[in-house]
Amino acid sequence: MTPPEPETPLSSAERQRLEQLERQLVVQFPDLDDALRGKRRRRRPPVPSPELALAAVLAVSLLVAAVLLGGPGLGAAELAAMCVTAVLVFGVPALMRRRAQRATPGAAPSTGSPATPPT
């Protein structure tokens, strides 16, 4: 089957089918749609700013209370516990997403150089 000439307009059924395929591609691959249209997707922060500010104030107040009530040893232990919690809450999911993107075939271009053909 030969492709239609460029000047040949699409029929209404062909146009509807093409629009349907476009919608399906946009739903399945939103990053591809943005890349083709020249847009950049704005990444949402993992935690909204008001919640992050409230968590920071709470963490600092707990740390000050631990130092005042239990001494520097308890303050250091609580600081270590907060750091471990922050790594688990923020770092591990980000690491898992990065590994999943690397494992997906065709998701990112290879950084290796192509093999040189033997001469």
N, C-alpha and C positions, 0 to 999 in steps of 0.2 A: 504494500500500500504506500503510495507516495504522499508526502505531506502537502497540505493545501498551499496555494500561492500566498505570499504575504499580503496581497491586496484583498484576498477573499475574506469577507467578514464572517464571524462566527454566527451560527444559528442561535436562536434563543436557548435551545436545549443545551447546546455546547457551552454557551456562556454561563448558564446556571450550573452546569457540572463543573466548570472551571472555578467558579466562585465557591462552590461547595468544597472542592479540593483545597483551595486557598485557605478557607476557614479551618479545615481539618489540620492543615500544616501549621497554622498559627497556634492552634490549641496544643498540638503535640510538640512543637518546637518553637517556643516563644523567642528564645535567644537567636535562632536562625532568622526569624522574621525581623527582629530588631537589627541584626547585622546586615541583612539585605536592604533594609530601609535606611541604614546609616545612623541608627539610634544606638544609644548605650543604655542598658538597663541600670537603673539606680538600685544598688543593693541596700536593703533595709538593714539597719543595725540589729544584732541579735536581741538586744534588750533596749526598749525605748528609753529615751533620756530621763524622763521623770522617775521611772522605776530604778534606773541605774543610780541617780542622785540619791534617792531614798535609801537604797542598799548601801551606798558609800557612807552616808551619815550614820546609819545603823551600825555598820561595821566599825567605824571609828569610835562611836560611843561605847560599843561593847569592849573594844580594845582598851579604852581609857578606864572603863569600870574594872576590867580585869587587872590592870596595872595598879589601880588604887586599892582594890579590895584584896587582891591575892599576891601582889608583888610583881617584880619583873619576870620571874619564871613563868607565872601563869599568863602574863601578857604575851611573852614569847611563844608559849604553847598555843595560845588562841590565834596569834598572828600566823603561825605555821598552819593551823587548821583552816583559817580563812584563805590562805594562798592555795592550799590543796583543793579546797572547795571551788575556788575560782578557776583553777586549771581544769577540774572535772566538768564544771558547768560550761565554760567557754572554749577551752582548748580541745577537749576530746571530740565534741561534735564537729568542730571545724576540721580537725585532722581526719575524721572519718569521711567527711564530704570530699576533702582533697584526695584521699585514697580512692574513693568511689569514682571520682572523675578520671583519675589515672587508669583505673581498671576498665573503664568503659571504652571499648574499641572505637576508634575514630572520634573520640571526644576532643582530644587535643593533638596538635601536630607533634610529630616526633622531633626530639632535639638532637638526635644523632645525625652524623653526616652519612650521605649515601656511600655505598661501597664503590670503590673504583674498579672498573672492569680490568681484567688481566690483559696485558699487552703481549 
